[in-house]
Amino acid sequence: MTPNEWQSIETIFHQAINLKGAAREKYLAETCAGKSSLLHEIESLLESYENQSDFLEQPAFEIGMKVLENNAEIDLTGQEIGFYEILSKLGSGGMGDVYLAEDNKLNRKVALKFLSGALADNKWAKRQLVKEAQAVAMLDHPNICTVYGIEEIGEHTFIVMQYIQGKTLSDSIRDHSIDEKQFLQITQQITGAIAAAHEQGIIHRDIKAGNIMITPGGQVKVLDFGLAKIIKQSENLGADLSLISQKGLVVGTIAYMSPEQLRAENLDYRTDIFSLGTIFYELMAGKHPFLEKSDAETISAILTKQPEPIMTIQNGNSAEFNRLIKKCLEKNKDKRYQSAVELTLELQNLQEKSLLKTKKINGLSFLIASAAIVILIFLGSIIYQRATKPRTLAILPFINQTADPNNEYITRIAETLFNKLSDSSQLNVKPLTLVENYNADDINPVEIGKTLDVEAILTGRIIMRDNQLVLETKLINTSDGIELMKEDSILKESEALNIQNNISEKIISKLQSPLSSNNKKYHSTNETENPQAYQYYLQGLNFWKNRGDEKKDNLKSARDAFFNAIQIDKNYARAYTGLAYIYIVKPSVNFQAMRPEEAIKLAKINAEKAIELDENLCEAHAALGAILTKYEWNWTQGEKEYKRAIELNPDVAQTYYWYSEFLAVTDRHDEALEMSRKAQELDPSVPIMRLNVGRVLYFARRFEEAEKLLTAAVEEFPKYKPLKNMLGFVYLQRQKQAEALNIFEELQANNKAYTAALGYTYGKMGKRKQALEMLNELEEMEKKDDYLPAHEKALIYIGLGEKDKALAGLQKAYQVSFFGLVSLNVDPIYDDLRSDERFQKLIEHINLAKPSEAR
Amino acid sequence: MEIVSCNTSPTEITGLLLDWSNGDEIALEKLLPLVERELHRLAHYQIRRLRPGNTLQTTALINETYLRLINQNRVEWQNRAHFFAISAQLMRRILLNYIRDQKRMKRGGNAVQVSLSEATIMSPQKTDELLALDEALEKLAAFDERKSKVVELRFFGGLSVEETAEVLKISQITVMRDWNMAKAWLAREIRNDTE
């Protein structure tokens, strides 16, 4: 039957229905004349129509209702599922039910999120639940409800998560008015949590007062990532690939939605900033900024209305708060804070301006800080009692001899002691990097004294003694190996009061020492007085030191720790420097982690903040130098910062490392070599310092020496791949293509980060097909979640001799301030492009152009 | 609130509805279980409240479900039509799934486990009739989708002629004509099939 036939059947049928008896017959006979099958069809339909008395007239709903009624709602309370005993239902949502349960294995209360009744068997819903668990599991943050795991037991699939007691933020808003201090406490925690999520590429999309819990202790926990989306890094900047915006999908809770969310536009992180603004307003004003009687009016208000300024703020400067909230609530996302981190910094600013300051004393951290002070005073007193000229001291690495690796960070006290003591003009403390390889348990003080040329060494061990955590420190005279001091500091919270008294007594007893009168000297402005901040700082240092561990994202953990330190002590200059270092190295360590332009913005904020707090902080100036040279190509200003850093402390390897890179890329090769060697001498155990010397030689086109040096270094540090990578590039210049290929093939097989290097080599060797395969691999990487610098593809195009594409890639890299561009002028890789006008333009852009450049 | 935990939030629904209304069929697959759960809950609640002799109106129920799922704190979804269409489709699915489950259980020898109330929800005759209707509707949809929709909305969704017209954006006269024609065709189809 064709549509036309069906059409005519229908027309005739309807005409015929209205006719009766003979009239109908006549009509049918005329209309269907000569078409017997048509006539038959119509007649059979009419017959069917006449005979079906009440067919379909009784809707099926009644039966449907009964079916529905029979499948009553499920409540799991009282059941035991695996080790979990379900105690009560905490709440229900669109997709899941949350229960309070006892975990009988670990003897703790947990919250379990099940898919609700009808969804329990739904594969899609299960996938969503797993996705939610995975998203939150990525977020290890004190202000995000922790996911312990996801279980599949029998027919049940459920998320096991932290059980949080407390009130939701919406209850708090209803119950109490809030003052400036509380406001800052709460909002910083929320923003910190959201910043952590964003850093993992997760947009929450459903931030609202009801999704935020406050524990009785005042800790904030952000809940419910059920709507969160993990977005690709490449979509951060608004490419239209976002999953969320497909076909105008709108999810969220209307009153907290951003204008773009309501319009079902592409969403990026800034939608969360708007929602945060809504919460902040509510928190401060006690009422919602946009909520109206109907949804239509609410939507209209979000899209068009400016919320009324908040008139009264307890103890606060309303202008400042209004400005902050207004900026979050900008309709145009380009005018809002551009990231949660930026918002956090702003909140910190406000806190600084606020007169109210809280100091929390945490038992353990207080003791660690106290221990550090006691050691310092002991040290000072003993050394200074005889001091007439500067004394030399080496602090050997403190070691953790407890079974718990979580105590590792306490060993970083050594570094903070170094920082304090090296500020003194009467004491010459050897850089820690020089002594890193000494094992405090296996030392000959006299020998070390000779090697390091020091008069005394300080050793430290964290041990467990009688169930107590003890930091045992010894000061040893290197001329005769005699112990000048032995100090045990017990680091246990439960003993807090005793130890506090104990330590106080010791401090008092030492007040007569010559040091006491000079005590202020040791209190440099870059330190903290807050024990908890100090504890976080130590943890950050520890993670930073171990950032080379490929298995863990220690850089991120370090970031969090420094960040926490700052949250507690806004004036902790060293912690800001720690953050600056992290953001400087981040784009080069991990492409996916962060785009250079974002990272560098943050690095700069932190470095400048550190300098503002302590103009004499060497590391902060070094960091600023690195930012200015590596990313902003402001060579003159950058060099000033490096020089200042060296002037402030001539023993910091990292400064020389960055400075040498700067000198090399600006064609000052001899100086560069000197500086790179200095860095290596100061930090001999770190392979990157060796690599750096090799690279400086490579840039100076002293390939033979570079090869020799790097070959030796590779033997010494076989596990450190970047050394091999560098050697590969040197081989290429030495026309040892087979050797280079060997290296890159091996590297790339284990780590895709070397794909461009291998592709370049293939291209150079005329293996076009393989080179294109590598290009393909890069493009595959690009399609996934990874951010890929344009520079990588350009490298392969250079190998292939495709200048136009290579140059286009470099230009793109320039637009995102890609750090790799600093070497444009000196890296032999670019020699083939050098004569091109566009290449020279790029060189001009990064301020490296010279009057005559002939190579 | 005394004890709170990581709560769930029922916010996917609006988005999925919009998605589906934009032609994404997968969204419907995701949506159905969500709506079913809510319908379910409400039906259960309402039936308990009903005074003897009163019957529950499907439209009222769906309306309330819609209000609960969509209208509270959520985007005003301009067109309720899609929701009603979904509910009708859902009801059809609930019934047919139920029937198939029952049949499967009986085949598997599990009949004893079926409680009395469940067993008497539908007569075997009614059961077969619904299965046949479902099949016939599929056939009809193959060449005249609109007519099958009209039947689905009116029979499974319990919608009036007026509401059906609104959902499908056609005139009420067209709804009536489609309804009559579809009934004639379906009745014949089912009869032919069973004979």
Contacts between the chains, C-beta under 8 A, distances in Angstrom:
chain1	res1	chain2	res2	distance
A	1	B	143	6.8
A	3	B	143	7.4
A	6	B	143	6.3
A	6	B	144	6.6
A	10	B	177	7.8
A	10	B	181	5.8
A	13	B	181	5.9
A	13	B	184	7.2
A	14	B	177	5.6
A	14	B	180	7.6
A	14	B	181	7.2
A	17	B	180	6.7
A	44	B	188	6.1
A	45	B	181	7.6
A	45	B	184	4.5
A	45	B	185	6.3
A	45	B	188	6.3
A	46	B	184	7.1
A	47	B	188	7.9
A	48	B	184	4.7
A	48	B	185	7.4
A	48	B	187	4.6
A	48	B	188	3.8
A	48	B	191	7.1
A	49	B	180	6.6
A	49	B	183	6.8
A	49	B	184	3.7
A	49	B	187	7.5
A	51	B	187	7.4
A	52	B	183	6.1
A	52	B	184	7.3
A	52	B	187	4.1
A	55	B	183	5.9
A	55	B	186	7.7
A	55	B	187	5.1
A	56	B	133	7.8
A	56	B	151	6.8
A	56	B	154	7.5
A	56	B	155	5.0
A	56	B	183	5.7
A	56	B	186	7.4
A	59	B	58	6.3
A	59	B	154	6.9
A	59	B	155	5.6
A	59	B	156	7.2
A	59	B	157	7.6
A	59	B	158	4.0
A	60	B	91	6.6
A	60	B	92	7.7
A	60	B	95	5.9
A	60	B	130	7.1
A	60	B	155	5.8
A	60	B	156	5.3
A	60	B	158	7.8
A	61	B	56	7.5
A	61	B	57	7.9
A	61	B	58	3.5
A	61	B	61	7.8
A	61	B	91	6.6
A	61	B	156	7.7
A	61	B	157	7.8
A	61	B	158	4.3
A	62	B	55	6.7
A	62	B	56	7.6
A	63	B	95	6.3
A	63	B	121	6.4
A	63	B	122	5.8
A	63	B	126	7.1
A	64	B	58	7.4
A	64	B	91	4.7
A	64	B	94	5.9
A	64	B	95	5.5
A	64	B	156	7.4
A	65	B	43	5.3
A	65	B	47	6.3
A	65	B	56	5.6
A	65	B	58	7.7
A	65	B	61	7.6
A	66	B	121	4.7
A	67	B	94	5.8
A	67	B	95	6.3
A	67	B	98	4.7
A	67	B	121	6.2
A	68	B	39	6.4
A	68	B	40	4.9
A	68	B	43	4.1
A	68	B	44	6.7
A	68	B	94	6.7
A	69	B	43	5.9
A	69	B	44	5.5
A	69	B	47	5.2
A	70	B	117	6.4
A	70	B	118	5.4
A	70	B	121	7.0
A	71	B	40	6.4
A	72	B	44	6.1
A	73	B	40	7.2
A	73	B	41	5.9
A	73	B	44	6.6
A	88	B	3	7.6
A	90	B	3	6.0
A	90	B	4	6.5
A	90	B	5	4.3
A	90	B	7	7.3
A	91	B	4	7.0
A	91	B	5	6.9
A	91	B	7	4.6
A	91	B	8	7.0
A	92	B	8	6.5
A	93	B	7	5.9
A	93	B	8	2.3
A	93	B	9	4.9
A	93	B	10	5.0
A	94	B	8	6.4
A	94	B	9	6.5
A	94	B	10	2.4
A	94	B	11	6.4
A	94	B	12	6.0
A	94	B	13	6.1
A	94	B	34	5.9
A	94	B	69	7.8
A	95	B	8	5.6
A	95	B	10	7.0
A	95	B	12	6.8
A	95	B	34	6.9
A	96	B	8	4.1
A	97	B	8	7.2
A	98	B	5	5.0
A	98	B	6	6.2
A	98	B	7	5.9
A	98	B	8	6.2
A	100	B	3	6.5
A	100	B	5	6.6
A	111	B	5	3.7
A	111	B	6	5.5
A	113	B	6	6.4
A	113	B	8	6.6
A	116	B	8	7.9
A	116	B	37	5.8
A	117	B	37	5.9
A	117	B	40	7.3
A	118	B	33	4.9
A	118	B	36	4.8
A	118	B	37	4.2
A	118	B	40	6.4
A	119	B	33	5.0
A	119	B	34	7.2
A	119	B	37	6.5
A	122	B	33	4.8
A	124	B	29	6.8
A	124	B	30	5.2
A	125	B	30	7.8
A	125	B	33	6.5
A	145	B	6	4.8
A	161	B	5	7.6
A	161	B	6	5.3
A	162	B	6	7.6
A	163	B	5	5.8
A	164	B	4	7.0
A	164	B	5	6.1
A	164	B	6	7.2
A	165	B	3	6.5
A	165	B	4	7.9
A	166	B	4	6.8
A	167	B	1	6.5
A	167	B	4	7.1
A	168	B	1	6.2
A	168	B	4	5.7
A	171	B	1	5.7
A	206	B	9	5.7
A	206	B	11	6.1
A	210	B	7	7.3
A	210	B	9	7.9
A	211	B	7	7.1
A	211	B	9	6.9
A	213	B	4	6.0
A	223	B	5	7.7
A	223	B	6	4.4
A	223	B	7	6.2
A	224	B	6	5.9
A	224	B	7	5.7
A	224	B	8	6.8
A	224	B	9	5.5
A	226	B	8	5.9
A	226	B	9	5.8
A	227	B	9	6.6
A	227	B	11	5.8
A	227	B	12	7.1
A	246	B	19	7.5
A	246	B	24	7.9
A	247	B	18	7.7
A	247	B	19	5.2
A	247	B	22	4.4
A	247	B	23	7.4
A	247	B	24	5.4
A	247	B	27	8.0
A	248	B	18	5.7
A	248	B	19	7.3
A	248	B	22	6.0
A	249	B	15	4.3
A	249	B	16	7.5
A	249	B	18	6.3
A	249	B	19	4.9
A	249	B	27	7.9
A	250	B	14	6.0
A	250	B	15	4.8
A	250	B	18	5.6
A	250	B	75	5.7
A	251	B	11	5.3
A	251	B	12	5.8
A	251	B	14	7.0
A	251	B	15	3.9
A	252	B	11	5.9
A	253	B	9	7.0
A	253	B	11	5.9
A	253	B	73	5.7
A	253	B	74	7.2
A	254	B	73	5.5
A	254	B	74	5.2
A	254	B	75	5.6
A	255	B	73	6.2
A	262	B	75	7.0
A	264	B	18	7.0
A	294	B	76	7.4
A	295	B	71	6.9
A	295	B	73	7.4
A	295	B	74	6.6
A	295	B	75	6.7
A	295	B	76	4.3
A	296	B	76	5.0
A	299	B	75	7.1
A	299	B	76	6.9
